[in-house]
């Protein structure tokens, strides 16, 4: 029996994603584009009072992303919406920045971010450049199949100026060069390796750092929609080559971008992986102590305890959200935020879009090294000495799509591997915190058929023991 085609269109924590030629088809992309059109026409025009409705459309380097983007633009144009269509593949942050710079009411990005090559997806951006809230995606879903899909020929719409090609990348690069302390970085002599993971962040760092003495090398900066059979995800299991090269070729810093360049990972001299949890701590310290930024900080429920310690000592208000950067994004709009970050490597930064940006986060790590005249390894050692050293682990269990996980029994646990549970948080999955600050969390993913286990402890041994225990609990269900 052939596998049944999955036609469901459902938005998760970061957009709608599906398997190419399974449920992510030309037809379904057009249906989603019609739903977005209805949302723009029926809600945004009334809300903003705008007579003109302009939407930014971008796409990444995945298989057929450019074609899917053309379909989206053609449907939007047929619904009397002006479209600024990207001239080429771009990072998601460039699209988000373009939404604001070009005064668009919304943005649509074709990308599946860090998912394997068989996936593609649609992200919706608000007029403020941030990720669409659940209220918005629910509204779009409600409009699916409710009206006939209207479309026009892309080239005809372009000739009639209903679709306008736009260079999002150039204006984005100019902004990033102005954001960083270019004058200070210009004469620095650090050796940096950037892994673009075959994604749409390819070549960006080189463009931004043109004219400096930074000795920059790039790897995996070509287009490869299969991502070498892996995932363009900046997690340690996909970074063997950059870890080896940073150590053997004596780079001062390694930076890694995910498939659409909105997430970051880093590598210290000697080939040591720097977990995104530590990157958030570094960014907060640099922005507050070196650049004089003021405001609160945001972490997700599965974020490291070290951020709590940093916020307390620096007198910063700490916000904790469910997993999903859109929750951080919402806070960045309503509150003054120094930095917000998630364990997967998404970092939001001040005086910018309320969205994550891997390129800018990586450049700020380089800037921190320049300011402090230290390599990143020494800076991390200083941070951990002041705010505590924590070991962090994660395990992902694949499940059948649609499987429901009951975490009620885990929620009632009183002791974890000999330690008393003193606090329980259940606003996204279930997190149990012990009296020694170690914790274990179980949470179904909102974008993939996975259930995740997270753990943290002051010792690597206990963190690994906790994640093994979490793994065993997941496999029993």
C-alpha positions as CSV (number, residue, x, y, z in Angstrom):
1,X,0.0,0.0,0.0
2,X,1.4,3.4,-0.9
3,X,1.9,5.9,1.9
4,X,-1.2,8.1,2.4
5,X,-0.6,11.7,1.4
6,X,-0.9,14.2,4.3
7,X,-2.8,17.2,3.1
8,X,-3.1,18.9,6.5
9,X,-2.0,22.6,6.7
10,X,-1.2,23.5,10.3
11,X,0.9,26.4,11.6
12,X,3.2,25.5,14.5
13,X,5.4,27.6,16.8
14,X,7.3,29.0,13.8
15,X,5.1,28.7,10.7
16,X,3.8,26.0,8.6
17,X,6.2,23.2,7.5
18,X,5.6,20.2,5.4
19,X,7.3,17.6,3.2
20,X,7.9,18.7,-0.3
21,X,5.5,16.9,-2.7
22,X,3.6,15.3,0.2
23,X,1.6,18.1,1.9
24,X,3.9,20.9,0.9
25,X,2.7,21.2,-2.7
26,X,2.2,24.0,-5.2
27,X,-1.5,23.7,-4.6
28,X,-1.3,23.9,-0.8
29,X,1.1,26.8,-0.9
30,X,-1.4,28.7,-3.1
31,X,-4.1,27.8,-0.6
32,X,-2.0,29.2,2.2
33,X,-1.2,32.3,0.2
34,X,-5.0,32.9,-0.4
35,X,-5.5,32.6,3.4
36,X,-2.8,35.1,4.0
37,X,-4.4,37.4,1.4
38,X,-7.8,37.2,3.2
39,X,-6.1,38.1,6.5
40,X,-4.3,41.1,4.9
41,X,-7.4,42.3,3.1
42,X,-10.0,41.7,5.8
43,X,-7.9,42.5,9.0
44,X,-4.8,44.5,8.3
45,X,-6.4,47.2,6.1
46,X,-9.0,47.8,8.7
47,X,-6.5,47.7,11.6
48,X,-3.9,50.0,10.0
49,X,-6.2,52.2,8.0
50,X,-3.8,51.8,5.1
51,X,-5.2,52.4,1.6
52,X,-2.3,50.5,0.1
53,X,-1.4,47.0,1.2
54,X,2.2,46.0,0.6
55,X,3.6,42.6,1.5
56,X,7.3,41.5,1.4
57,X,8.0,38.0,0.0
58,X,11.3,36.2,0.4
59,X,12.8,32.8,0.1
60,X,15.8,30.7,1.1
61,X,18.1,28.3,-0.8
62,X,15.9,25.2,-0.4
63,X,14.6,23.0,-3.2
64,X,11.9,25.0,-5.2
65,X,11.8,27.8,-2.6
66,X,12.0,30.4,-5.4
67,X,9.1,28.7,-7.2
68,X,7.0,28.6,-4.1
69,X,7.7,32.3,-3.5
70,X,6.5,33.1,-7.0
71,X,3.2,31.3,-6.3
72,X,2.8,33.3,-3.1
73,X,3.5,36.6,-4.8
74,X,1.1,35.7,-7.7
75,X,-1.7,34.9,-5.3
76,X,-1.2,38.1,-3.3
77,X,-1.1,40.2,-6.4
78,X,-4.3,38.6,-7.7
79,X,-5.9,39.8,-4.4
80,X,-4.9,43.4,-5.0
81,X,-1.9,43.4,-2.7
82,X,1.3,45.1,-3.8
83,X,4.2,42.6,-3.5
84,X,7.9,43.4,-3.0
85,X,9.4,40.1,-4.2
86,X,13.0,39.3,-3.3
87,X,15.5,39.4,-6.1
88,X,17.2,36.3,-4.8
89,X,17.5,33.9,-1.8
90,X,17.9,35.8,1.5
91,X,18.1,35.2,5.2
92,X,14.8,35.4,7.2
93,X,16.2,38.4,9.2
94,X,16.7,40.3,5.9
95,X,13.1,39.8,5.0
96,X,11.9,40.9,8.5
97,X,14.1,44.0,8.3
98,X,12.8,44.7,4.9
99,X,9.2,44.6,6.1
100,X,9.9,47.5,8.4
101,X,12.2,49.4,6.1
102,X,9.7,49.2,3.2
103,X,6.7,49.9,5.4
104,X,5.0,46.6,4.5
105,X,1.9,45.4,6.4
106,X,3.3,41.9,6.5
107,X,6.0,39.5,5.2
108,X,6.0,36.0,3.9
109,X,9.2,33.9,4.0
110,X,9.5,30.6,2.2
111,X,11.8,28.5,4.4
112,X,11.8,25.4,6.6
113,X,14.7,26.9,8.7
114,X,16.7,24.0,10.2
115,X,14.6,21.1,9.0
116,X,16.0,18.4,6.7
117,X,16.1,19.0,2.9
118,X,12.8,17.2,2.2
119,X,10.9,19.9,4.1
120,X,9.9,23.4,3.2
121,X,7.7,25.9,4.9
122,X,6.0,29.3,5.2
123,X,6.7,31.9,7.9
124,X,4.5,34.9,8.3
125,X,5.9,38.2,9.6
126,X,3.9,41.1,11.1
127,X,4.3,44.7,10.0
128,X,6.7,45.1,12.9
129,X,9.0,42.5,11.5
130,X,8.3,39.8,14.2
131,X,6.9,36.4,13.9
132,X,3.1,36.0,13.6
133,X,1.3,35.3,16.8
134,X,-1.0,32.3,17.3
135,X,-4.0,34.6,16.9
136,X,-2.8,35.6,13.4
137,X,-1.9,32.0,12.3
138,X,-5.3,30.8,13.6
139,X,-7.0,33.5,11.6
140,X,-5.1,32.5,8.4
141,X,-6.0,28.8,9.1
142,X,-9.7,29.8,9.4
143,X,-9.6,31.3,5.9
144,X,-8.1,28.2,4.3
145,X,-10.5,26.6,1.7
146,X,-13.0,29.4,2.4
147,X,-12.7,31.1,-0.9
148,X,-11.4,30.2,-4.4
149,X,-7.7,30.7,-4.9
150,X,-7.1,33.7,-7.1
151,X,-3.8,34.0,-9.0
152,X,-2.2,35.9,-11.8
153,X,0.8,35.1,-14.1
154,X,4.0,36.2,-12.2
155,X,5.7,37.9,-15.2
156,X,2.5,39.7,-16.2
157,X,2.0,41.0,-12.7
158,X,5.6,42.1,-12.6
159,X,5.2,44.0,-15.9
160,X,2.1,45.7,-14.4
161,X,4.1,46.7,-11.3
162,X,1.8,44.6,-9.1
163,X,4.9,42.6,-8.2
164,X,8.1,44.5,-7.8
165,X,11.5,42.9,-7.5
166,X,13.4,44.2,-4.5
167,X,17.0,43.9,-3.1
168,X,16.5,43.0,0.5
169,X,20.0,41.8,1.0
170,X,21.8,45.1,0.2
171,X,19.8,47.2,2.6
172,X,20.2,44.6,5.3
173,X,24.0,44.4,4.9
174,X,24.2,48.2,5.1
175,X,22.2,48.2,8.3
176,X,24.4,45.5,10.0
177,X,27.6,47.4,9.1
178,X,26.1,50.5,10.8
179,X,24.9,48.5,13.8
180,X,28.2,46.9,14.8
181,X,31.2,49.0,15.9
182,X,32.8,48.8,12.5
183,X,35.5,51.4,13.4
184,X,36.6,49.3,16.3
185,X,36.4,46.0,14.5
186,X,38.2,47.3,11.4
187,X,41.7,47.1,12.7
188,X,41.2,43.8,14.7
189,X,43.2,40.8,13.5
190,X,41.2,37.8,14.6
191,X,40.9,34.7,12.5
192,X,37.3,33.6,12.0
193,X,35.6,30.7,10.3
194,X,32.0,30.9,9.3
195,X,29.9,27.8,8.4
196,X,26.8,28.8,6.4
197,X,25.5,25.2,6.3
198,X,24.5,25.6,2.6
199,X,21.8,28.1,3.7
200,X,20.8,31.6,2.7
201,X,23.4,33.2,5.0
202,X,26.1,32.4,2.6
203,X,28.5,35.3,1.9
204,X,26.8,37.7,4.3
205,X,29.7,37.9,6.9
206,X,32.2,38.5,4.1
207,X,30.1,41.4,2.8
208,X,29.7,42.9,6.2
209,X,33.4,42.6,7.1
210,X,34.7,44.0,3.8
211,X,37.5,46.5,4.5
212,X,38.5,45.0,7.9
213,X,41.6,43.1,8.9
214,X,39.5,40.2,10.1
215,X,40.9,37.0,8.5
216,X,37.6,35.5,7.5
217,X,37.1,32.0,5.9
218,X,33.8,30.5,4.8
219,X,32.7,26.8,4.6
220,X,29.6,25.2,3.2
221,X,28.7,28.5,1.6
222,X,27.5,26.8,-1.6
223,X,23.8,25.9,-2.4
224,X,23.0,22.3,-1.6
225,X,19.3,21.7,-1.1
226,X,19.9,18.2,0.4
227,X,22.2,19.7,3.1
228,X,24.5,16.7,2.6
229,X,21.7,14.4,3.8
230,X,21.6,16.1,7.2
231,X,19.9,19.2,8.7
232,X,21.1,22.8,8.5
233,X,20.8,23.0,12.2
234,X,23.5,24.6,14.3
235,X,23.8,21.7,16.9
236,X,26.9,19.8,17.7
237,X,26.1,16.6,15.8
238,X,26.2,18.4,12.5
239,X,29.3,20.5,13.2
240,X,32.1,17.9,13.1
241,X,34.0,19.6,10.3
242,X,34.0,23.2,11.8
243,X,35.0,21.8,15.2
244,X,38.0,20.1,13.6
245,X,39.0,23.0,11.4
246,X,38.8,25.6,14.2
247,X,41.2,23.4,16.3
248,X,43.6,22.3,13.5
249,X,43.7,25.6,11.7
250,X,43.9,27.7,14.9
251,X,40.9,30.0,14.3
252,X,40.0,32.4,17.1
253,X,36.3,32.0,16.6
254,X,33.9,29.8,14.6
255,X,30.4,30.9,13.8
256,X,27.6,28.7,12.4
257,X,24.3,29.9,10.8
258,X,21.3,27.7,10.3
259,X,19.4,27.2,7.0
260,X,17.8,30.7,6.9
261,X,20.4,32.4,9.0
262,X,18.3,33.4,11.9
263,X,20.0,31.1,14.4
264,X,23.6,30.9,15.6
265,X,26.1,28.5,17.1
266,X,29.7,29.2,17.9
267,X,33.0,27.5,18.3
268,X,35.9,28.6,20.6
269,X,39.6,28.2,19.8
270,X,40.6,24.6,20.3
271,X,37.4,23.4,18.7
272,X,35.1,23.7,21.7
273,X,31.4,24.0,20.9
274,X,29.8,27.0,22.6
275,X,26.2,26.2,23.4
276,X,23.6,28.9,22.4
277,X,22.7,29.1,26.1
278,X,26.1,30.5,26.8
279,X,25.9,32.7,23.7
280,X,22.8,34.5,25.2
281,X,24.8,35.1,28.4
282,X,27.7,36.5,26.4
283,X,25.5,38.8,24.4
284,X,23.7,40.2,27.5
285,X,27.1,40.9,29.2
286,X,28.5,42.6,26.1
287,X,25.4,44.7,25.4
288,X,25.1,45.9,29.0
289,X,28.7,46.2,30.2
290,X,30.4,47.2,27.0
291,X,27.7,49.0,25.0
292,X,25.7,50.4,27.9
293,X,22.3,49.0,26.8
294,X,19.4,49.0,29.3
295,X,16.3,46.9,29.6
296,X,15.1,43.4,30.5
297,X,16.3,40.0,29.2
298,X,14.2,37.1,27.9
299,X,14.7,33.4,28.0
300,X,12.4,30.5,27.3
301,X,11.3,27.9,29.8
302,X,14.1,25.5,28.7
303,X,16.7,28.2,29.1
304,X,19.8,28.0,31.3
305,X,19.7,29.0,35.0
306,X,22.8,31.1,34.3
307,X,20.6,33.8,32.7
308,X,18.7,34.1,36.0
309,X,22.0,34.7,37.7
310,X,23.2,37.3,35.2
311,X,19.9,39.1,35.3
312,X,19.9,39.2,39.1
313,X,23.5,40.5,39.5
314,X,23.1,43.1,36.7
315,X,19.7,44.2,38.1
316,X,17.8,43.3,34.9
317,X,14.2,42.3,34.7
318,X,13.9,38.7,33.6
319,X,11.1,37.4,31.4
320,X,10.4,33.7,30.8
321,X,8.3,32.5,27.9
322,X,7.1,29.3,26.3
323,X,9.4,27.8,23.6
324,X,9.1,29.6,20.3
325,X,10.8,32.9,19.4
326,X,7.4,34.5,18.6
327,X,6.9,34.8,22.3
328,X,10.2,36.6,22.7
329,X,9.3,38.7,19.7
330,X,6.1,39.9,21.3
331,X,7.9,41.0,24.4
332,X,10.5,42.8,22.3
333,X,7.6,44.9,21.0
334,X,5.9,45.7,24.3
335,X,9.0,45.9,26.6
336,X,12.5,47.4,26.4
337,X,14.7,44.3,26.0
338,X,18.5,44.1,26.0
339,X,18.5,40.6,24.5
340,X,16.2,37.6,24.3
341,X,17.2,34.1,23.3
342,X,16.1,30.5,22.9
343,X,18.1,27.2,23.5
344,X,18.0,26.5,19.7
345,X,20.2,29.5,18.9
346,X,17.8,32.3,18.1
347,X,18.9,35.6,19.5
348,X,16.9,38.9,19.5
349,X,18.8,42.1,19.9
350,X,18.0,45.7,20.9
351,X,17.2,48.7,18.6
352,X,16.4,46.4,15.7
353,X,13.6,44.1,14.5
354,X,11.8,42.0,17.2
355,X,13.2,38.9,15.6
356,X,16.2,36.6,15.9
357,X,19.3,37.2,13.7
358,X,22.2,34.7,13.6
359,X,24.5,37.0,11.5
360,X,24.2,39.9,13.9
361,X,24.6,37.8,17.0
362,X,27.8,36.2,15.6
363,X,29.2,39.6,14.7
364,X,28.5,40.9,18.3
365,X,30.5,37.9,19.7
366,X,33.4,39.0,17.5
367,X,32.8,42.6,18.6
368,X,32.9,41.4,22.3
369,X,36.4,39.9,21.7
370,X,37.6,43.2,20.1
371,X,36.2,45.2,23.1
372,X,37.7,43.0,25.7
373,X,40.9,42.1,23.8
374,X,40.4,38.4,24.8
375,X,39.6,35.3,22.9
376,X,36.2,33.9,23.3
377,X,37.3,31.0,25.5
378,X,38.8,33.3,28.1
379,X,35.6,35.4,28.1
380,X,33.5,32.3,28.7
381,X,35.8,31.3,31.5
382,X,35.3,34.7,33.1
383,X,31.5,34.5,32.7
384,X,31.2,31.0,34.2
385,X,33.5,32.0,37.2
386,X,31.2,34.9,37.9
387,X,27.7,33.4,37.2
388,X,28.1,29.7,37.5
389,X,29.0,26.8,35.2
390,X,26.1,24.6,34.0
391,X,26.0,21.6,31.7
392,X,23.1,21.4,29.3
393,X,21.7,18.3,27.4
394,X,18.8,17.6,25.0
395,X,17.3,14.5,23.5
396,X,14.7,14.3,20.7
397,X,12.4,11.3,20.3
398,X,10.6,11.0,16.9
399,X,7.0,10.1,17.1
400,X,4.2,9.4,14.6
401,X,2.5,12.6,13.5
402,X,-0.6,13.3,15.5
403,X,0.6,11.3,18.6
404,X,-0.5,12.9,21.9
405,X,1.8,12.7,24.9
406,X,0.4,12.6,28.4
407,X,2.9,14.2,30.9
408,X,0.6,14.0,33.9
409,X,2.6,11.3,35.7
410,X,5.9,13.1,35.2
411,X,4.2,16.3,36.5
412,X,3.6,14.6,39.8
413,X,7.2,13.4,40.3
414,X,8.6,14.4,43.8
415,X,12.2,13.4,43.4
416,X,14.6,13.2,40.4
417,X,17.5,10.8,40.7
418,X,17.8,11.4,44.5
419,X,17.2,15.1,44.5
420,X,14.0,16.8,45.8
421,X,11.8,18.6,43.3
422,X,11.2,22.1,44.6
423,X,9.4,23.7,41.6
424,X,7.3,22.7,38.7
425,X,6.5,24.7,35.6
426,X,3.9,23.5,33.1
427,X,3.1,26.5,30.8
428,X,4.9,24.7,28.0
429,X,5.6,21.0,28.5
430,X,6.6,20.1,32.1
431,X,9.8,21.3,33.8
432,X,10.9,19.9,37.2
433,X,13.5,21.9,39.1
434,X,15.5,20.2,42.0
435,X,16.9,21.7,45.2
436,X,20.5,21.6,43.7
437,X,19.3,23.8,40.7
438,X,19.4,20.8,38.3
439,X,16.3,20.3,36.2
440,X,14.6,18.0,33.7
441,X,12.0,19.1,31.1
442,X,9.8,17.1,28.7
443,X,8.0,18.9,25.9
444,X,6.3,18.0,22.6
445,X,7.7,20.0,19.6
446,X,5.4,22.5,18.0
447,X,7.0,22.2,14.5
448,X,8.2,18.6,14.1
449,X,6.9,15.1,15.1
450,X,9.2,15.0,18.1
451,X,9.1,15.1,21.9
452,X,12.1,16.8,23.4
453,X,13.8,16.2,26.8
454,X,16.0,18.9,28.2
455,X,18.2,18.8,31.3
456,X,20.7,21.0,33.1
457,X,23.0,20.6,36.1
458,X,26.1,22.0,37.7
459,X,27.9,18.8,36.6
460,X,28.0,17.2,33.2
461,X,27.5,13.8,34.8
462,X,24.2,14.7,36.5
463,X,23.0,16.5,33.3
464,X,23.6,13.4,31.3
465,X,22.0,11.2,33.9
466,X,18.9,13.4,33.9
467,X,18.6,13.3,30.1
468,X,19.0,9.5,30.1
469,X,16.2,9.3,32.6
470,X,14.1,11.7,30.5
471,X,14.9,9.6,27.4
472,X,13.7,6.4,29.2
473,X,10.5,8.1,30.2
474,X,9.7,9.2,26.7
475,X,10.4,5.7,25.3
476,X,8.1,4.1,27.8
477,X,5.1,6.1,26.5
